[in-house]
Structures are given as structure tokens and as C-alpha cells.
Amino acid sequence: MDLTEEQIGRYNRHIIIPNIGRTGQKKFLGGKVLVVGAGGLGSPILYYLTAAGVGKIGIVDNDSVDLSNLQRQIVHFTDDLEQPKTQSAVSKLKNLNPDVSFQTYQHRLVPGNAVELFDEYDFVVDGTDNFATKFLINDAAVLTSTPYSHAGVLRLQGQTMTHLPGASCLRCIFPQPPDPQAVPSCRQAGVLGAVAGILGTIQAAETLKYLLGYGELLDNKLLLVNVEKMNFQRVSIKQNSSCPVCSNKASITDLRKVNYEKPVSDL
């Protein structure tokens, strides 16, 4: 189907970009993206994917809006306190762009549902802040051959990478999650709200580039962001021949046999 006159007006600033045009905008409208976590990273991700006209957006989050979230989780407002985050987010996003359909999942992402969920989408975005869920997302993406964007933030720093099927994954860098007692969480150490905004916006851009099929993605690369010094460093990553999930020696072949303990958190 061709774009309507209203869509041509709405997406004009995309359409006039030579490498997007009407064809690229149609790719956005036909895209299906799953966002895990509707918090500090998820907020800018959801806003920009919705504004861009991504046709179907799934949102996984089992948490409710808390006062401490509002410093960085900009999709939620003061009046949304105690509401489910999925409900709070969709109420704003529907008003932003009626072209987009939303599917909400008001439950945890767990080994028993991750593969089924991932199979329904073209691309997955990790907007969580605990290692257990991040590694679950990574493993499910590898096992289902689903491309995804990883990111993490803490205090004034962050990192992000994009995994494509056949490329290096999170476990190529960190074969196992660190001891939860050894690394502080955002709740314990804090995070500057704008840092989550920067990383989430990068993730949204990576998602749109993937759907478009244009531009250089952060596959086989880790982008390190230090906002205190405003330094961006890109590090090349090689696929680990002993990676427990994406190598020929993979030991992780069934998510239900891996001990993922923590739920999606409230980043």
C-alpha cells in the first residue's frame, strides 16, 4: 500500500532523506519490534520508534510506575504513579502516532516465554538493567536468530552493542553474568537520567537502521559512553570460538535449563 497524504505529511522529514524516501518509510510501517523494559532506556526507545511509525511495537514490563522512576523514565508522568508501566507508556504513545499498534505483556520475560515472544518480532531491544534478564535476552535472540540491541547504564556511563545472527553476542564478551553482589545496580549506585536518554536514543537509531537495511550497525562492536568526560569509544569485538551460546561449542541450547533468577527491573 502507498502512503496516505496524512502519512506523507507526518513522515516528510524521513521521506526527503535520500536513503529513506517512501520505500524506507514503508519498511518502518511494516516493522515489528519488541521492547523489553519500559523504563529509562525503554522510554526514549519507545518514543522514537513510535514517532518513526514502526508498525507494531511490543512492550514487556511487569512493573508499576514509582516516584523514583520519574527522574529518567520520561514516558511516565506524575499522574501515572502506581499504574502498570505498559499501560502508562501506551497511553502516551497512542496519542503520539495512531499509525502504530501496540501489544503489551504485563509479565516477566522468562525462559518459558522468551522464544515464543521473540519469534513474533523482527528486532528486539533490551531496555532492562539487571544482568539476569540481559543474558536471557541475549540467549533467546541467539537461539531464535533474532537481531537485537543491548545497552546498559550506570551513574554517568553506558555501553551498547547490536547483535546480528552470526555475529558476536554479549556472552562473547562476558561468558557468564557477574556476581550480583559485585556490581551495584542503578537502584544502589544511581544513574543520571540523561545518560539513559542518550543510550536509549542510540538503540532506537540502531533499530531503525536495521529495519531500513541501511547504515553501519554496532554489530561486532561495543560503544562505550562516558558522559562525565563526554567521550565515545567504539571497541571491536570478535566472536568467541568458545562462546557458551553462539559458538559451535555452545552449551546453552535450551533456555529452560539455564538459571535466570531476576525479573525485568525498573530501569
Sequence and secondary structure as in RCSB ss.txt:
>XXXX:A:sequence
MDLTEEQIGRYNRHIIIPNIGRTGQKKFLGGKVLVVGAGGLGSPILYYLTAAGVGKIGIVDNDSVDLSNLQRQIV
HFTDDLEQPKTQSAVSKLKNLNPDVSFQTYQHRLVPGNAVELFDEYDFVVDGTDNFATKFLINDAAVLTSTPYSH
AGVLRLQGQTMTHLPGASCLRCIFPQPPDPQAVPSCRQAGVLGAVAGILGTIQAAETLKYLLGYGELLDNKLLLV
NVEKMNFQRVSIKQNSSCPVCSNKASITDLRKVNYEKPVSDL
>XXXX:A:secstr
    HHHHHHTHHHHTSTTTHHHHHHHHHT EEEEE  STTHHHHHHHHHHHT SEEEEE   B  GGGTTT TT
  GGGTTSBHHHHHHHHHHHH TT EEEEE S   HHHHHHHHTT SEEEE    HHHHHHHHHHHHHHT  EEE
EEEEBTEEEEEEE TTS  HHHH SS   TTTS  HHHH B HHHHHHHHHHHHHHHHHHHHT S   TTEEEEE
ETTTTEEEEEE    TT TTTSTT     GGGS         
